[in-house]
């Protein structure tokens, strides 16, 4: 576990990344430009080629996130009891505070 596999429209493997490091992977989302992964109380951002671009610790209120969705303006995190929304900055990143 803990690896993300990316396939093309015909089912061919394009790339894989995460290398087993994404323990407790619970959700994936994509803006079409990046892939967002929720795992173990953290949020990772990868390029479409699998390069790790950023990793964030989730606030304790959202550390049980089960899924993530992102647009070019907003990040949404779903937990068993809540939906959190953050506006993304000009570089498409969530606030760090």
N, C-alpha and C positions, 0 to 999 in steps of 0.2 A: 504494500500500500504506500500511499504518499507520493505517487508519481502521476503526472498528467500526461496523457497521450493525445496528440492532435492528429486528426484524420482529414483527408480531403473529401470532396463530395462523392467520390467513387469508392470510399472506404480504404484508400491507401494511407499508410502511416506517413505523416509528414515529419513529425518530431516528437520527442518525449522529453520531459524535464521535471525537475523536482527531486529526482534521484532518491526517492524514499524519505526525503527530509520533511515532507508535508504531513507529519503525523496528525491524526484526527481530522483529516480533510473533510469538511462538511458542506462546502458550497463553492460553486464556480460561477463567474459572470464574465461577460466580455463587452467591450464598447465597440468591437470591430477593429480596434487599434491595439488593445491590450487585453490581457486575461487577468482577472481578479480571483484570488483563492482565499477562502476563509478556513483556517485550521488552528486548532489549539489556542484560541484566544488571540490570534494574530490575523492580519490581512496582508497578503503578498500581492504585488503587482508584477506581472511578467510581460515582456514583449511577445508578439505573436511567434517569434522564433525561439522563445523560452528563456531569454536572458532575464534574470532577476533585476527589476528596476527599483523596487522599494519594498520595505516591509514595515508594518505598523503594529504596535500593540493596541488591541482594542480596549476601550474603557470597560471597567468591570460590569457596567450595566448592559454591555453588548457582547461580552466575551463568550456567551453561549450561542453565538450566531449560528444558524443552520443554513443560511443561503445569503448570497450577495447579488446585487444587480447594479449596473452602472450605466449612466448615459454620459455625454460629454459635459454635463453640468451638475449631476447629482449622483451620490452614492447611497444605495439603500441596503441596509442590513436587516435581515429577518431573524428574530429569536423565537423561541416557543411561545412567548407572550407579548412581544412588541415588534414594531417596525421602526427603525431608526433611519433618518435621512440627513445627509450632510451635503452642503453645497461644495463643489470642487473648486479649487483655485484656477488661475489662468493656465497653469501647467497640467490641469486635470488631476490634481492630488487633493486628498481630504485634508481638513485642518489638523494640525499636529497638537493642538491644545485640547 
